[in-house]
Amino acid sequence: MRPEAGRVNILVVDDRPEQLLSLEAVLAPLGENIVKAASGTEALRCLLQEEFAVVLLDINMPEIDGFETATLVRQRRSTRHTPIIFLTAHTEHLYVERSYSLGAVDYIMTPFAPEVVRTKVSVFVDLFKKTQQIRLQAESLRAHAEQLQRLNRAALTINSALSLDAVVAAITEAARDVACAHQAMTLVKLEKPGERARTAVSLSERYATFQQEAPPPIAGRLCAFVCGRNRPLRMTQRELAQHPEWLDEGGSTPPPRGHLAVPLTAADGQNIGCIQLSDRRDGEFSDDDETVLVQLAQLASFAIQNCVHAEAREANRLKDEFLATLSHELRSPLNAILGWTHLLRSEPFDEQRVSHGLEVIERNVAAQTKLIEDLLDVSRVATGKLRINAAPMALASVVEVAVDAIRPAAEAKQLTIDVSLDPAIEVNGDADRLQQVVSNLTANALKFTRPGDHILVALRRVGAYVELTVRDTGEGIAPDFLPFVFERFRQADSTSRRAHAGLGIGLSLVRHIVEAHGGSVMAESPGLQKGSTFVVRLPLLGIGRTLLAGSPREARARAHAALSCSEASSDLGGLHVLLVEDDADARELLREVLSQHRAEVTAVASAREALAAFVAACPHVLVSDIAMPGEDGYELIRTIRQRPPHAGGDLPALALTAYARKEDQKRALDAGFHMHATKPIEPAALVAAVASLAARARAGELSSAREHGANEEINP
């Protein structure tokens, strides 16, 4: 039997039951745990199972006598120094000598005086307790020394991390190691617009196998409480069981062996996050664990702030480099556009040469448009205004459309793109944004892969997630640049001698879009000239749902059908279009595009002229700029909408503007426009939008659409 807390074991060995009862009664006042054995064999079995303060051993016993029992006790390392007191009726000097030769601490003749036995036994009980106390103190000091050594190693690791994400990961690993816990998580909150919170999780082998299926059971509410009051919190498993409201989901199973969390605090005393642990390997979390974790949190807070300041300094340097790069990237296509424009106007070229020049102009306009769109997205991210319009969707069709768009460029570079897609995968996402993710990753692979090599794009289900992998055999990523590959404006080579163009924002947008979908993205590379792999992980929507977006083949069929419809509607004969644009060159271009499709166009430069032309001619469709001197496009459409329907108050209207934000689109539609399009716009898209507005107006669909708020945006 195990002793109660605070009691120690005393072993009494005698083959006579009455003697055992007598000794138990004599020793009972000591208040310790009396263990009785009726033979030497039974005594040895007890000594194998428990630790004893003292053994009272009879000499004359059947089978194994007291001397033989003592000899066997002394042969075992764990019991070699256990005190033995012989109890016997033998008075011969030979017995006494042999007893002490076997390491006995005393030799008591029977019958004995109870007080004498109790006194002698109590001495060894006290000695045992003091020895245990010293041993526990030594173990505690040793454990604390080991914790301090781990803390010292952790400080070196944390301070040598190259990025904030790496710092947070190092803090988490160190916290779990220092406190000997199975689970650890770190949260770092940076109160800056567009700056994401950083989290990291560390799990022991006991839980690592479950990491792919579900997040570890660490309580977010407890973390929020610690961040709110900015003080440590330690709770046992029993306390957590008594207060299930502290746990996420309001009553999930409490972490075994409790929970410990400490805040991360900035120099000004403001909370910047917390470190939390659960499930200690051995016993509950202790005062020492809390003390050392607080020390780690202090080191971590300094490291986080140093890293943030260093990243801010680096960001300023990168912005300077970025502005220089931006100037180059914007001026290069302008140079091609301007140069070919002058050549086409001044030199008599044949039809083939003219076609080539126009192709160069179109390609550079598209490149410049892409740069501007990426810059707008970066601005949205920086101001926290990146919007995700999520809906259930089949991801395979989105991936295939993005890959199909880049295939011509890959073929021109003699690259092969291998695609392996699971068509049954569904996610809850924004199709346009996820297509942007795939496009940026494949374009990045295309840029850094040598002619003749290949790129792999794969989509598969992994546990509760979907993994999109883009792997190339190209230039690879240097180990020192790998932690920064998703940072804004970062480029492995930003010098004037760099071989690849770009602003260094494509992969940053990938990370922000993926994280806005609740996913993660990581980059891997064995090193330079060894290729690279990018893996996007998104939560799986669920199994067994009907694929809302259909198969890739169905998606392409719908796209072809839409294209055919657009081509069929390109004839604007019989339509009178009122065009409002204050820029003379843009006005002339738009009028030419619409006129070539047989529309009658009245082109004016201001809202005042537009109202006069509207009253005089009653157009079928209005195409208006927004930003104009004097009255803008918003005031123009509001004035028109104030008129009754029979006087043109329901005129179909398209807002054509350089304001491309979601809020700009909403403002235009709320003001009274039926459609919103951003500049620059493809001529075919403009014609299709005008034709669609006219057709829907004839069918009476526009008024119904306005009643239900079903307005549209036209992508350029």
N, C-alpha and C positions, 0 to 999 in steps of 0.2 A: 504494500500500500504506500502511496506517495504521501509525504508529510504535508500538513497544512502550511499555508503561507506563514513564514516566520519561525516554524518549528524545524528541528533537525532530527535525524534518525539515530536511535540507539539500538544496537543489535544485542539481544540476550539469547545465548545458546546453551541449552541443557536438555538432556534426554528425559528428565523428570518433569512432568506437567506441574506438580505442586511447587517445584522450585521456580519454574517460569512464572507462575501466578504470584509467588512471593516476591520475586524481583520486580515484576510489573507494578505491584502495589508499593514497593519501596521507592521506585523511581518516578511514580506518577506525579508527586508534588513538583517535580522539575518542569512539568508542562510540555515535555517534548514527545516525539512520536516513538513509541516503544514497539520494536519489531521482534517477534519471538520465533526461534528456530529450534526444532527438536532433535537435530542431528548436525554433524559437520557438513554433510552433503547439502542439506537445506540451507545452512549458513552460507556456504560458498555460492549457492544460487542467488541468495539475497544480495550478497556483495557484488555479484555481476550486474544486478539490476539497479541498485541504489548506492548512494554515497552515505557513509555512516561516520558520526562523530567519534564513536568509541564502540568496541565490541567486548561484552562480558562473556567469557568463554569457559565452560566446564572442561575439566581434563578427562575424566573417565566417561567415555561415551562408546556405544557399540559401533561397529564398522570403522568409522574414522574417529580417533580420539582427539582431544583438544590440541595436543602437540602436532599431530599430522595436519589438522585443520589450519593451525597457525603457520606451519611450514608452507602450505599451499597458498595461504593468504599473502605471505611475504614474497612469493615468487611472481605474483602479478604486479605489474607496474602501477596500476591504478590504486591498489590497496597496500602497496609496500609500506607506506607510512601510516596506515590506519592504526590508532592506539588499540592495544589488546590488554585487557585485565583478566587474568586467570582467577577463577573461583574453584576452590577444591578443599577437600577435607584432609589431603595428604600434607604432612608436616615435614617429610623427609627433605634434608638439605639438597639431595640430588634433584628432586622435582623443582625446587626453587631455582637452582642453577640453570637447569634446562629451560625453564620458563623465560628467564632473562636472556639466555643465549638466543632464543627465538625472537627477541625484540619486544617482549612484553613490557608494558610500562608499569605494571603493578601485579602483586600476587596477594590475593585476599583469602584468608582461611575461613572456612565455614565451621560452625555458624558465625555469621558476621553481624556487626552492629549496623542497623539501617542508616544512621546518620553518617557513618564512615563511608559506606558505599555511595550515598547520595553526594557527599562532599567530593570524593574522588572523581565520580562521573561528571559532576557539574564543572570541575576544572577543565576537563577535556571538551565538554560541550561549549563552554565559553571560548576556549582556544579555537575550536572549530568555527564558531561564529565569527570571531575576529579574523581568522584566516580567510573565510569566505568574503568578508567585507573588504579585506585588502585585495583579494583576487578580483572582486567586482570593480573596485576602484582602479586597479591596474588595467583591467579589460576596458573600462570606460576611458581611461587616459590613452590607452593604445588606440581605441576606436576613434577618439577625438583627434589624436595625432594623425591617424590615417585620413580623417576628414580634412584636417588642415593641409595635409600633403596634397590631397585631391583638389582642395580649394586653390592651392598654389599652382598646380598644373592647369586648373581651369582658367585661372587668371591669364596665364601665358597663352593658352589656346584662344580665349576670347579676344585678347588684345592683338593677336596676330591675324584675326579674321579680316578678309579684304573687303567685305561689303556688309551692309546692315542685315541682310538675310542670313549671311554666314555667321554674323555675331549672334543673332537670335537662335540659330540652330546650335551654336557652340554653348550658349547659356543653357539651353534645354538639356543637352547631353550632360553638361557638367552638373546641373541640379539633380538629375536622376542618379548620377554616379556618387555625388557627395552625400546624399541622404539615403542611398541604398534603396531606391524605390523602383517599382515596376513600371510606373507611368509618370510622365512629366509633360507639361505644356507651358509655353511662354507666349504671352500676348504683349505686343508693343503697339501703343496707340500714339500716332503723331498728329497733333491738331493743326494740320495744314491742308488747304484746299487741294484736292486731287491726290493727296498722299494716302496710300492704302495702309491699313493696319497690318502688322507683320505677326505671323503666328508660326510656331514650330512645335512638333510633337515628337517625343522620344519614348519608345516602348522597349521593354526587355523581350527576350525570346519567348517569354510566357505569353505575351500579347501580340507579338509582331505578326503572327500568322493571321490575325484577324484584321490587320490594318487595311488590307485590300478590300475587305467587305464592308466595314463600317468604321466610323471614327471611334476612338477609345472613350470609355465611359468616364470622362472627367467633367465635373459640374461647372457649366458656364455661369450659373447664377451665383455660385460661391465666388467665382472670379470677379464678377461684377460687384459683389458686395465688398470684396477686398479692395478693388480699385476705388470704390466709392468712399470708403472710410480711410483708405490709405494706411492700414495697419495690418499686421500679420493675423492669420486665423488658422487655428489647429483644432480639428474635430476628430473624435474617435468614430469607429464604425457604429458603436451603439448610439452616439449622439446623432449621427446622420440618420440612423434608422428611426429615431424618435422624432426627427424633423424632416420628413420626406419632401416638404415644400422647398428645401434648399437644393434638391436635386432636379436636374432637367427632366422634363416630362412628368414632373410632380409625383414621384414615387418609384423611380427605377431603383434597381438594387444598389445599396450603398457600396462604395469601394471597399474591399477588404482592407483591414488594418488602417482605416481612416484616411484623412485628407489634411494637407498642409499647404497653405498659400501665403506668399509674402508679396508686398507691392514693390513695383519699380518706381523710383521717385527722382524727379529732375532736381537740378541744383536749387531751383526756386521753391521746392517743396510740392510742386504739382505732380499728380500721379501720371505716369506714362505707360502703365501696364501692370502685369503681375507674372510671377512664376508660381505654378501650382503643381503639387505632387499628390499621388494617391497610391495606395497599396504598397506599404513598406515591406521589404523582403522578410524582416524578422521583427515581430512585435509592432507596437504602435509608434508613431512619430514622437520623439522625445524633445525635451528642452534643448539638448545639444543640437539636434537636427534643426530646430527652429533658429537657434543662434547662428549656426553655420550657413543656413540658407539666407538669413538676413544679411550676413556678410557678403555672400555671393551676389545677392540682389544689389547691394551697394556698389560692388565692383562692376556688375552688369550695367547699372544705371550710368555710371561714368563712361563705360565703354560705348554704350548706345549713344549718349550725347556726343562723345568725341567722334563717333562714326557719322552721326547726322551732320555735325559741323564740317567734318572732312568732305562728306558727300555734297554739302552745300557749296563749299569752296570749289570742289571738282565740277559741280554743276555750273557754276559761274564761268569756269574755264571752258567747259564744254559748250556753253552757250556762245562764247566768243568764237570758238572754232565752228560752231554750227552756223552762225551768221555769215562767216566767210564762205562756208560750204554752200549755204543757201543761196548766196549771191551768185556763186558759180553755177549751181544747178538750175537757177531760174534764168540766168543770162545765156547759158549754152543753148537751150531750145529757142530763146528769143533771137539769138544770132542766126540760127538756121532759118527761122521764120522770116526775119527781116531780110536776110541775104537772098533767099530764093524769091521773095516778093519783088525785090529790086531787079533781080535777073529776069524774072518773067515779064516785068513791065518794060525793061529796056532792051532785051535781046530777042531776036526772032528765032524761037526754038521750034523744032518739029513737034508733032503731037506726042511722040513717045517721051521726049525730054520734058515737055510741059507736064505730062502725067506723072513723071518721076518727081518733079519739083513739088507738085501738089501733094504727092504722097509723103514727101519729107516734111512739108508744112503740117499736114494732118497728124503725122506721127509725133512731131514735137509739141503740137498743141495738146494732144492726148497726154503726153508725158508731163507737161506743165500743169494740166488739169489734175492729174493724179497727185502731184506734189502739193498742190493747193488743198485738195481734199484731205490728204494726210495731215497737213498743218492744221486744218480746222478740227480734225479729230484729236490731235494733240492738245489743242486749246480746250476742247470739251473735257478731255481727261484732266487737264490741269485745274479747271474750274469746277470739277465734279459734276459736269452736265452731260456726260456720256450716257445716252439713253439706250436701253435694250428692250425691244418690243418682242417679248418671248411668247412662243406658242408651240404646241406639240408639232413636231416635224420629223420627217425622215432625213437623216443626216447624209446618207449615201448620195442622194441626188444633188445636194448642195456641193459635196466634195467633187462629184463628177463634172458638174458645170464649171467649177473653178479650174479643174485640171484641163478640161477641154479648151478653156479660154487661153491657157498658156502653152498648149501643145504646138501651135505654129512657131512660137519663139524657140521652143525646145528643138523642134525639127530643123529650124534654121541653124541652130548651134550643133546639130548632129547628136542630140541627146535623146535617150530613151526614157520615157516615164512609164514605169510599171505600176499598175493600180490593182489593189486587192481590197474590195469593199464588201462589207456585210450589209445587204439591203434591208435586213429586218431591224436595224438599229434605229431607235427613236430617242430624241432628246427634247427638252423644253428649251427652245432657243430662238434667237433672232436670225432668220435665214440670211439676210443681207450681211449682218455682222460676222456670222460664222463663215460665209463665203469669203469675206475679207480676210479672215484668219488663214483659211486654206490658200488663198491667192498670195498673201504675204509670205507664207512659209515656202510655197513652191517657187515663187519668184526669187526668194533668197537662195534656195537650193540651186536654181537655174543660174544665178549670178556667179556662184562660187564653184560650179562644177565644170570640169574640163570637157572640151568636145570629145565625143566618143564614149563618155561614161554614161551612167544611168542614175535615175532618181526613183525611189520607191515611195508610193503613197498608199498607206494601208489603214483600214478602219475595222476595228474588232471590239468585241465585248470582253471586258475583264472584270469579273465579279459584278459589283453594283455600278460600274463605270463603263464608259466607252473610251477607247484609246484611238486617237488619230496620230499616226506616225508618218513623218516625212524624213526619209533617210537619203543622203547623197554620198557619193564617193569622191567629193571634191577636195577643196583646200583644207578643210577641217578648222578647228578653233584652238588657239594656243591656250594652255592651262591657265595662264595668268589673266587671260581675257574672259574665260568661260563664266566666272561669277557675274560679269557685267554685261553679258550678251543681250539681256532684255532691258537694260537701262536706257532711258531716253537720251538721244543725241550721241550715244556711244558708238564708235566705230573702231575696229581693230587697227585700221590705218586711216588716219584723218589728215595726212600730209598732202602736199600738192603732188606728190609722186604716186598716189594711190592708184591702183589698177581698176577699181570698181566705183561707179558713181552711186549716189544715194545720200540721204540725209541722216541715216541712223535712227529712224523713228518707226520703221515697219515692224520690227520685232517687239518694240515697246508697246505698240498698239495691240499686237497679238496678245501679250500678257494681260493688258487691261481688259480687253474684250473677253478673254477666256475667264478671268477672275470675276468679271461682272456676271458671267453665266454660272458662277459657283464652282468653277473648275480650276485646273492648274496646268502649267506648261513648264517643261524642263528641257534643257539642252545637254547633249552628251557628245563628246568627241575624244578619241584616243590621242589626238594631237594634230599638229600641222601635217598636211598632205595625207591625212588618214580619214577624211570624211567627217560628217557630223550627222546627228540624229536629233530631231525635235519631236517631243511626245506631248500631245494635248490630252488631258483627261477631263471628261465632262460627266456629270451624273446622268445615269441612264433614266429615261422617262418611265419605263415600265414594260413588262413583257405582255404580249397578247393584245395590245391596242391596234386598231386599224391604222395603217400608215396614212396619215392625212396628206402628206405630200406625194404619195404614190411612189412607184419605182422610178429609177433614173430614166428608163425608156419612156415612161409616161410623162415625166417632166420635160424631156426633150420634145415629145409630141405636142405638149401644150405650148411650148415655146415656139415651135414651127407654126402651129395654128395661129398663135398671136401675131407672128411675123406676117403670115399670109393675110390676115385680117387688116394689118397695118398697111400692107402694100395695096390692098384692094381699096382702102379708104384714102389713098394719097391724092386723089383727084378732088380739088377744091373748087371746081367749076361751079359758078352760080352763087358762091359765097362772097359776101362783103365783109372784110376784116378791117376793124379799126385798130391800127398799130400805134402805140404810144411809147416813144423812146427818145430821151433827150440827147443821147450820143449819136452824132450824125452818121458815123461809120457803121455802128451797130444797126441803126435804123435802116440804112440803105441795104445792108446785108439781109436783114429779116424781110424787108419788102421784096427783095429779089427772090428769096427762097419761096415765099408765098405766091408771088406772081408767076414763078415758073410752074407752079401747080395749079395755074388758072384761077387763082383767087383775085378778086377785085380788092385792092388794098388802098386804104386811106392812112397815110403815115404822117403823124404829127409829133411835135417835140415837147409838148407840155400838157398838163391836165386841163388848162383853160382851153387850149386849141381842141383837145379831145372832146370836151363837153359841147363845144360849138359844132364839131363834125358829127357828134352823136345825134344832136337835135336835128341837124340838116339831113342826114343820110340814113338813120336807123340801121346800123350795121347788124350783121348776124352774129359776129363773135368779136370780143374785145381781147386784145393781147397788150398788156401794159407792164411797163417797168414800175418799180416801187420808188426807188430813190431818184427824185427829180427836183430841180429848184422850184421855189414857190410851193404850190400844192403837190403833194406826193401821190403815189398810186393808191394808198389807203383812202385818202380824202376823195379821190376820183371815184372809186368804186362805191364808197358810202353815199356820195351824191346821187349816183345812178340808182342805187338800191332804194333810195327814198321815193323814186317815181313809181307809179302803178305799173302792173305788168303790161297793160295794153300800150303804155307809153315807153316801153323798153326797160322797165325796172328789173326784169328777170333776164337781162342780157347775159348769155354765156360768157364767162370771163376767165382768162388765164393770166396769172401773175408770173412774169418772167423777170427774175432778179438775181443779183449776185449774192444776196443774203441767203445762206444755205443752211442755217441752223434749224433744228426742229421747232424751236419757239418762233422763228421767222415764218416757217410754213404755217404754224397754227395761227399766227397773227393775221397772215394774209387771208386764210380761209375764213377766220372769224369776221374779218372786215367785209367779206362778201364775194371773194373770188371762188370759183368752182374748182380750179386746179392751181397747183404751184409748181414751177419749174425753175431750176437754178442754171445760171450761166456758167460756162458756155453750154449750149444745147445743140445736139445733133440736128441738122436740118430735117431728117426723117422723123425725129421725135417731135419737133415743132409742128410739122404738117399733120402727123397722126393725132396730136393733141387737139389741134384746131378742128380736124374732121370729126373727132370723137365728140367734142363739145357741141358741134352743130347737129350731129346725128342724134345725140341724146336730148338736145333741146327739142328737136322735131318729135321725138318719141315721148316727150313730157317727163323724162327721167331726172332732169336736173332739179326741178322744183321738189320732187320727192326726195332726191338725195340731200338737198339742203335741209329739208325738214328733219332728216335723220342724221345729219352731220356727216354723211358719207362722202367727204371731199377727198381729193386725191393729190398726190405729189408725183410729178414726172421726173424721173432720173435722167440726167443729161446723157 
